[in-house]
Amino acid sequence: MKKNNFIELGLISVALLYGVGSLYNNDLNKKIENDYNPQQISEQLSNIDDNVNLLLNKLQVGISEGTYLKEVDKRNTNKDIAIFLEMNQSLHEIKLKNKDWSKYKEMVKNKSNWTVLDKANWVYRIDNLKNNYNNFIIVQQKYKKIEPKINEYLKESEVFTTNFIKKNKNLNIIEDVLNKSHKDLNILNDKSLAVDKTISFLKSNQNIINTFKIKDTQEKDFNANQYVAKMSVVTNNITHLLKTEDEIYKSLENIKKLNVSNKKEQKNWVLGVKEVNKKLENKEIKEKIKNDLTSVEKEVIPVLEKVKELEKELKEIVKTKVQDKDFDLNKIAQIHKEKIKNEIKDDLKLAQENSDNEVVNDLNELNNIANNKIDEDKNILNELVTNLEKENTTQKTQENNNAGGMNLFHYYLMYSWLNSSTSPSPVSSVSSNLSNSVSNSNRFTNNINPSNIGSNMYTVKTADGGYSTDGIIGSKLNNNLKTKSTNSYRSISVRKISVGRTSSMSMGG
C-alpha cells in the first residue's frame, strides 16, 4: 500500500474516533444535564447526613422509651422495638455509604474543567449514591408510619414515671418491708443454725446411736450424713438471700441519694425502685427454705429426744453402779490392756521370729496408743465417778446436775466400763448385776449387754485381719474431752498393718 493511503487511513481513523468521542461526550453531557445533574444531586446528598442523624435521634427516643416501658410496666413492646432497631441499622448503613459523596462533591466544584473521563466517572459512580438516597427516602417514609407509636411511648412513659414517683415517693415503706423480710430471714437463719447444731451433735455421737439401734421417724437406722447434705442446701440458700438483701440495702441507700430533677434521673429512680422491689419478691424462695428446714427438723428432733432419753437412762444406770460401788477401774483397765495384748500377741511373735523390726515397732506402737487411751479414760472415769458420788450424797438442782460438764459420751464411757466384768465372769452375771441395780424397763439399754460394748472399746484389730487405731472408740466419739493424746492417735488412724502368715510380712495402707 502506498504511503498516501496510510496517511488517508490514519486521518479517517482519527476523524472517526473524534466523531465517536464527540458523540459520547454529547451523550454524557445530556445525561449529566438531565439525569445526573451535579447541582441537583449535590443538594440531595449534601443534606442526607443531617436528615439521617435527625431520624436516628428520634428512633433512639423510641427505642429508649419502649425499652423503659417494657422494663417497668411489663408492656409488650418487643415487636415495635424490633422495627425501630431494624430502621436504626438501615440508617447507619446509609450514613456509612454516603461518606463516598465527599469525593464527588469535590468534583462538582471543578465541573468547568471536567474531562470526558471525569464525566464518565461521575455518571457511572454516582448510581450507588443515588440508590443510597432512594433507600433513605424509603426509611423516611417508614418512619412516618411509626412516628405516632414513638410519640405514644414518649407520652405513656412520662405519665407512668410521674404517677410512679408520686405513688412510691415514700421510700420508708419499702425500707420497712425490707426490714421485716430481713428479720424473718434472720429467724430462719437462727433456726437453721440450731438444726445444724443438732445434726452435728447427732453425727458426733453416731457410733453410740448405732450401738443402741436408735431409729428415725421411718423406723430405719438413723443416718446423720443425709441430713448434713440437706442442711447444706438450706444454709447456702439462706446465706444467698441474706447477701442479696444486704445488696438491696445498699441499692436503697443509693436511690435515696438520687436527684429527680430531669427525665433521665426520674427514670433511673423508677428503675432503681423497681429493681429493689423485684429483689424483695422472694416469698416463694423463703417458703421453700422454711419447708425444707421444717422437714429436716421433723426428722432429727425426734432422734435428738431419743438420744436425750438414752442419756437419761445411762445416767440412771451409772449412778446406781457408783452408789453400789460394784466396780474396780484398775481391774477393768487391766482387762482392756490384756485384751489388746492378746489381739497382737500372735502376729507380734511372728514378726519377732522373722526379725521384721518395722512390723514389731508398729504393733508395739498400736499397743502403746491403746494403753495410753485406756489410762486416759480411766483417769477421766475417776473424775466422773467422783462427780456422781457427790451427786448421790448431796441434793442439787437440775441446773447443777451437770456442773462437771458431763455429756452423752461420758455416761456411755461409764456405762461400758462400770458394767464390764472385772473378772472373766460369764455374761449372765453381768446382766444379773445390771438387773439388780436398775429396772429392766429401760427403753434402750434393756436388750444391750454392756460387757460386749466395753470389750470393743479399745480394739486395734480390723475386719480384714490387719490393725488400726480406728477401732479405739474414743478417737471417734471423744470430741468433748480435754485430752492431749487425741491428735497423736488420730494422726495414724489411717494406717493398717497386714501381717502375712508366711515367712514374709508386709505393710498395707
C-alpha positions in Angstrom: 0.0 0.0 0.0 1.2 3.5 -0.9 2.3 5.9 1.8 -0.5 8.3 0.9 -3.1 5.6 1.5 -1.7 5.0 5.0 -2.0 8.7 5.8 -5.5 8.8 4.5 -6.5 5.7 6.6 -4.9 7.3 9.7 -6.8 10.6 9.1 -10.0 8.7 8.6 -9.5 6.8 11.9 -8.7 9.9 13.8 -11.8 11.5 12.3 -13.9 8.5 13.3 -12.5 8.4 16.8 -13.1 12.1 17.2 -16.6 11.7 15.9 -17.4 8.8 18.2 -15.7 10.7 21.1 -17.8 13.8 20.3 -21.0 11.7 20.2 -20.0 10.0 23.5 -19.2 13.4 25.1 -22.5 14.8 23.9 -24.3 11.8 25.4 -22.5 12.3 28.7 -23.5 16.0 28.7 -27.1 15.1 28.1 -27.1 12.5 30.9 -25.4 15.0 33.3 -27.8 17.7 32.4 -31.0 15.5 32.7 -30.4 12.6 35.0 -27.1 13.2 36.7 -27.3 16.9 37.3 -24.5 17.6 39.8 -26.2 20.5 41.4 -29.4 18.7 42.0 -27.7 15.5 43.3 -25.4 17.7 45.4 -28.4 19.3 47.1 -29.9 15.9 47.8 -26.9 14.1 49.1 -25.3 17.0 50.9 -28.3 17.1 53.4 -28.6 13.3 53.8 -26.3 13.1 56.8 -28.3 15.8 58.7 -31.5 14.0 57.9 -30.2 10.6 58.9 -28.9 12.0 62.2 -32.3 13.5 62.9 -34.1 10.2 62.3 -31.5 8.3 64.3 -32.1 10.6 67.3 -35.9 10.2 67.0 -35.5 6.4 66.7 -33.2 6.3 69.8 -36.0 8.0 71.8 -38.5 5.4 70.6 -36.1 2.5 71.5 -35.3 4.1 74.9 -39.0 4.7 75.8 -40.2 1.4 74.5 -37.5 -0.5 76.5 -38.2 1.5 79.6 -41.9 0.8 79.5 -41.1 -2.9 78.9 -38.9 -3.0 82.0 -41.0 -1.0 84.4 -44.6 -1.7 83.2 -44.3 -5.1 81.5 -45.5 -3.6 78.2 -45.4 -5.8 75.2 -43.1 -3.6 73.1 -40.9 -6.2 71.6 -42.3 -6.0 68.0 -42.1 -2.2 67.9 -38.6 -2.1 69.3 -37.5 -4.7 66.7 -38.8 -2.4 63.9 -37.1 0.6 65.5 -33.8 -1.3 65.7 -34.1 -2.5 62.1 -34.6 1.0 60.8 -31.8 2.2 63.1 -29.4 -0.3 61.4 -30.6 0.8 57.9 -29.9 4.4 58.7 -26.4 3.7 60.0 -25.7 1.8 56.7 -27.0 4.7 54.7 -24.8 7.1 56.6 -21.8 4.9 56.1 -22.3 4.7 52.3 -22.9 8.4 52.0 -19.3 9.0 53.1 -18.3 8.4 49.4 -20.2 11.5 48.4 -17.4 13.7 49.7 -15.2 12.5 46.8 -17.8 13.5 44.2 -18.8 16.7 45.9 -15.3 18.0 45.2 -15.8 17.2 41.5 -18.8 19.5 41.3 -16.5 22.4 42.2 -14.3 21.6 39.2 -17.2 21.0 36.8 -16.0 23.5 34.2 -12.7 21.6 33.9 -14.3 18.2 33.6 -12.7 15.9 31.0 -14.6 13.2 29.2 -13.1 10.7 31.8 -14.3 12.9 34.7 -17.8 13.0 33.2 -17.8 9.2 32.7 -16.6 8.7 36.3 -19.4 10.9 37.6 -22.1 9.2 35.6 -21.1 5.6 36.4 -20.1 6.0 40.1 -23.0 8.2 41.2 -25.6 5.5 40.8 -24.7 3.9 44.1 -25.1 7.1 45.9 -28.5 7.8 44.1 -29.7 4.3 45.3 -28.4 5.2 48.8 -30.5 8.3 48.7 -33.6 6.4 47.5 -33.1 4.0 50.4 -33.1 6.9 52.8 -36.4 8.1 51.3 -37.9 4.7 51.9 -36.7 4.6 55.5 -38.0 8.1 56.0 -41.4 7.0 54.7 -41.4 4.1 57.1 -40.6 6.4 60.0 -43.6 8.5 59.3 -45.7 5.4 59.8 -44.1 4.5 63.2 -43.7 8.1 64.5 -47.2 8.1 66.2 -46.1 5.0 68.1 -42.9 6.7 69.2 -44.8 9.7 70.4 -47.3 7.4 72.2 -44.4 5.7 74.0 -43.0 9.1 74.9 -46.2 10.3 76.4 -47.0 7.0 78.2 -43.5 6.9 79.7 -43.9 10.4 81.0 -47.3 9.7 82.6 -46.1 6.4 84.1 -43.0 7.9 85.6 -44.8 10.8 87.1 -47.5 8.6 88.7 -45.0 6.0 89.9 -42.9 8.7 91.6 -46.0 10.1 93.3 -47.1 6.7 94.5 -43.7 5.4 95.7 -42.1 8.6 96.8 -42.1 7.5 100.5 -39.1 5.0 100.4 -39.6 4.4 104.1 -42.4 2.0 103.2 -40.0 -0.1 101.1 -37.4 0.0 103.8 -40.0 -1.2 106.4 -40.8 -4.2 104.1 -37.1 -4.9 103.7 -36.5 -4.7 107.4 -39.4 -7.2 108.0 -38.1 -9.5 105.3 -34.6 -9.3 106.8 -35.9 -10.1 110.3 -37.9 -13.1 109.0 -34.8 -14.4 107.2 -32.6 -13.9 110.3 -35.2 -16.0 112.3 -34.9 -18.7 109.7 -31.1 -18.4 109.8 -31.0 -18.8 113.6 -33.3 -21.8 113.4 -31.2 -23.4 110.7 -28.1 -22.9 112.9 -29.9 -24.7 115.8 -30.9 -27.6 113.5 -27.4 -27.7 112.1 -26.0 -27.9 115.7 -28.4 -30.7 116.5 -27.3 -32.6 113.4 -23.6 -32.1 114.3 -24.3 -33.4 117.8 -26.1 -36.5 116.4 -23.3 -37.1 113.9 -20.6 -36.8 116.5 -22.4 -39.5 118.6 -23.3 -41.7 115.6 -21.5 -44.7 117.0 -23.4 -44.5 120.3 -26.7 -44.1 118.3 -25.8 -47.1 116.2 -24.9 -49.2 119.3 -28.4 -48.7 120.8 -30.1 -49.0 117.4 -31.9 -45.7 117.5 -34.3 -45.3 114.6 -35.5 -42.4 112.6 -39.2 -41.5 112.0 -39.4 -44.2 109.3 -38.1 -46.8 111.7 -34.7 -47.0 109.8 -31.3 -46.8 111.5 -30.6 -43.1 111.9 -28.0 -41.7 109.5 -26.9 -38.2 110.2 -24.9 -37.8 106.9 -28.1 -37.5 104.8 -29.2 -34.6 106.9 -25.9 -32.9 106.7 -26.3 -32.7 102.9 -29.9 -31.4 103.2 -28.9 -28.7 105.7 -26.0 -27.6 103.5 -28.5 -26.7 100.8 -30.8 -24.9 103.2 -28.0 -22.8 104.8 -26.5 -22.0 101.4 -29.9 -20.6 100.3 -30.3 -18.6 103.4 -26.8 -17.2 103.1 -27.5 -16.2 99.5 -30.7 -14.5 100.4 -29.0 -12.6 103.3 -26.3 -11.5 100.9 -29.0 -10.4 98.4 -30.8 -8.4 101.0 -27.6 -6.7 102.1 -27.2 -5.6 98.4 -30.8 -4.3 98.5 -30.0 -2.1 101.5 -27.1 -0.6 99.6 -29.3 -0.1 96.5 -31.9 1.6 98.6 -29.3 4.0 100.0 -28.2 4.8 96.5 -31.8 5.5 95.4 -32.2 7.9 98.4 -29.2 9.9 97.1 -30.6 10.2 93.5 -31.8 13.5 92.1 -35.1 13.6 90.2 -34.7 17.0 88.6 -34.8 15.8 84.9 -36.4 12.9 82.9 -33.3 10.8 82.9 -32.8 11.0 86.7 -36.5 10.3 87.2 -36.3 7.2 85.0 -33.2 6.0 86.9 -35.1 6.5 90.2 -38.0 4.4 88.9 -35.8 1.7 87.6 -33.9 1.6 90.9 -37.1 1.3 93.0 -38.4 -1.4 90.6 -35.2 -3.4 91.0 -35.4 -3.2 94.8 -39.0 -4.4 94.8 -38.2 -7.1 92.4 -35.4 -8.5 94.6 -37.8 -8.3 97.6 -40.3 -10.6 95.8 -38.7 -13.8 97.2 -41.7 -15.1 99.2 -41.6 -18.4 97.2 -37.9 -19.0 97.9 -38.3 -18.2 101.6 -41.3 -20.5 101.8 -39.3 -23.4 100.2 -36.4 -22.8 102.6 -38.9 -22.8 105.5 -40.5 -26.0 104.3 -37.1 -27.7 103.7 -35.9 -26.6 107.2 -39.1 -27.9 108.8 -38.7 -31.2 107.0 -35.2 -31.8 108.4 -36.3 -30.6 111.8 -39.1 -33.1 111.9 -36.7 -35.9 111.2 -33.8 -35.0 113.6 -35.6 -33.6 116.6 -37.3 -37.0 117.5 -33.9 -38.7 117.2 -32.5 -36.0 119.5 -35.2 -36.6 122.0 -34.4 -40.4 121.9 -30.7 -39.6 122.4 -31.6 -37.4 125.4 -33.7 -40.3 126.8 -30.8 -42.6 126.2 -28.5 -40.3 128.1 -31.0 -40.2 131.0 -31.1 -44.0 131.1 -27.3 -44.3 131.0 -27.0 -41.7 133.8 -29.6 -43.7 135.9 -27.6 -46.9 135.5 -24.2 -45.5 136.2 -25.4 -43.5 139.2 -26.7 -46.8 140.6 -23.5 -48.5 139.9 -21.5 -45.8 141.5 -23.8 -45.9 144.5 -23.3 -49.7 144.8 -19.5 -49.3 144.3 -19.6 -52.6 142.4 -16.6 -52.0 140.2 -12.8 -51.7 140.1 -11.5 -49.3 137.5 -7.9 -50.5 137.8 -9.0 -54.1 137.2 -11.3 -53.1 134.2 -8.4 -51.1 132.7 -6.1 -54.1 133.1 -8.7 -56.4 131.4 -8.8 -54.0 128.4 -5.0 -53.9 128.2 -4.8 -57.7 128.4 -7.3 -57.9 125.5 -5.1 -55.6 123.3 -2.1 -57.6 124.2 -3.8 -60.8 123.2 -5.0 -59.3 119.9 -1.5 -58.6 118.8 0.3 -61.5 120.5 0.5 -64.0 117.7 1.5 -61.5 115.0 4.0 -59.8 117.2 5.6 -63.2 117.9 5.7 -64.0 114.2 7.2 -60.6 113.4 9.9 -61.1 116.1 10.7 -64.6 114.8 11.2 -63.1 111.3 13.2 -60.1 112.6 10.8 -57.7 111.0 11.6 -54.8 113.2 9.3 -52.4 111.3 6.2 -54.5 112.0 7.3 -55.1 115.6 7.6 -51.4 116.2 4.2 -50.7 114.6 2.5 -53.3 116.7 4.1 -52.1 119.8 3.1 -48.5 118.9 -0.5 -49.6 118.4 -0.4 -51.3 121.8 1.0 -48.2 123.5 -1.6 -46.0 121.9 -4.4 -48.2 123.0 -2.9 -48.5 126.5 -2.5 -44.7 126.8 -6.1 -44.2 125.8 -7.2 -46.8 128.4 -5.2 -45.0 131.1 -6.5 -41.6 129.9 -10.1 -42.8 130.1 -9.5 -44.4 133.5 -8.4 -41.0 134.8 -11.4 -39.3 133.3 -13.6 -42.0 134.8 -12.2 -41.4 138.3 -13.2 -37.8 137.9 -16.6 -38.7 136.6 -17.2 -41.2 139.4 -16.3 -38.6 142.0 -18.8 -36.2 140.4 -21.6 -38.7 140.6 -20.7 -39.7 144.1 -21.2 -36.1 145.1 -24.4 -36.0 143.3 -25.6 -39.2 145.1 -24.8 -37.8 148.5 -26.0 -34.2 148.2 -29.2 -32.6 146.9 -28.7 -30.4 143.9 -30.9 -28.6 141.5 -31.3 -29.9 138.0 -29.4 -26.9 136.8 -26.3 -28.0 138.7 -26.6 -31.7 137.9 -24.2 -31.5 135.1 -21.9 -28.9 136.7 -18.9 -31.1 135.8 -19.6 -30.8 132.1 -20.7 -34.4 131.7 -22.3 -35.4 128.4 -23.6 -38.4 126.5 -20.2 -39.8 125.8 -19.2 -39.6 129.4 -22.2 -41.6 130.5 -21.6 -44.0 127.7 -18.0 -44.4 128.8 -19.0 -45.0 132.4 -21.8 -47.4 131.3 -19.4 -49.5 129.3 -16.7 -49.6 132.0 -18.7 -49.9 135.1 -20.8 -52.7 133.7 -17.7 -54.6 132.3 -16.8 -57.7 134.3 -13.8 -57.2 136.5 -13.1 -60.9 136.1 -13.7 -63.4 133.4 -17.3 -63.9 134.6 -20.0 -65.1 132.2 -22.3 -62.6 130.5 -25.2 -63.7 132.6 -23.6 -62.5 135.8 -23.1 -59.0 134.3 -26.8 -59.0 133.1 -27.8 -60.1 136.6 -25.8 -57.3 138.2 -27.4 -54.8 135.9 -31.0 -56.1 136.5 -30.4 -55.9 140.2 -29.2 -52.3 140.1 -31.8 -50.9 137.7 -35.2 -51.7 136.4 -35.3 -53.6 133.1 -37.9 -51.3 131.8 -35.3 -49.0 130.3 -36.1 -48.5 126.6 -32.6 -48.5 125.1 -30.4 -50.5 127.5 -32.8 -53.3 128.3 -31.5 -55.6 125.5 -27.9 -54.4 125.4 -25.1 -56.4 127.1 -22.7 -53.7 128.3 -19.8 -56.1 128.7 -19.9 -56.5 124.9 -19.7 -52.7 124.4 -16.8 -52.4 126.8 -14.9 -55.3 125.2 -14.8 -53.5 121.9 -13.9 -50.0 123.0 -10.2 -50.3 122.5 -9.8 -53.0 119.8 -6.9 -52.5 117.3 -7.9 -55.4 115.1 -9.6 -54.8 111.8 -12.1 -57.0 110.0 -9.6 -57.8 107.2 -7.1 -59.2 109.7 -5.0 -56.1 109.8 -4.5 -53.5 112.6 -5.7 -49.9 113.0 -6.4 -47.3 115.7 -9.8 -46.7 114.1 -11.3 -49.2 116.5 -10.4 -47.2 119.5 -13.8 -45.8 120.2 -12.6 -42.6 121.8 -11.0 -41.5 118.6 -14.5 -41.2 117.1 -16.6 -40.1 120.0 -14.5 -38.2 122.5 -15.0 -34.8 120.9 -15.7 -33.0 124.1 -13.0 -34.5 126.3 -9.9 -32.4 127.1 -7.1 -34.7 126.0 -3.6 -34.2 124.6 -3.3 -37.6 123.1 -6.3 -37.2 120.7 -4.2 -35.9 117.9 -1.5 -38.5 118.3 -3.7 -41.4 117.8 -5.8 -39.7 115.1 -2.7 -38.9 113.2 -2.0 -42.6 112.5 -5.6 -43.8 112.5 -5.4 -44.4 108.7 -2.6 -46.8 109.0 -3.3 -50.5 108.8 -0.8 -53.3 109.4 -1.1 -56.5 107.5 0.9 -59.5 108.7 1.3 -62.4 106.4 1.3 -66.0 107.7 4.2 -66.9 105.6 7.9 -66.2 106.3 7.5 -62.7 105.0 5.4 -59.8 106.4 4.0 -56.7 104.6 2.7 -53.3 105.5 -0.7 -52.3 103.9 -2.2 -48.9 103.6 
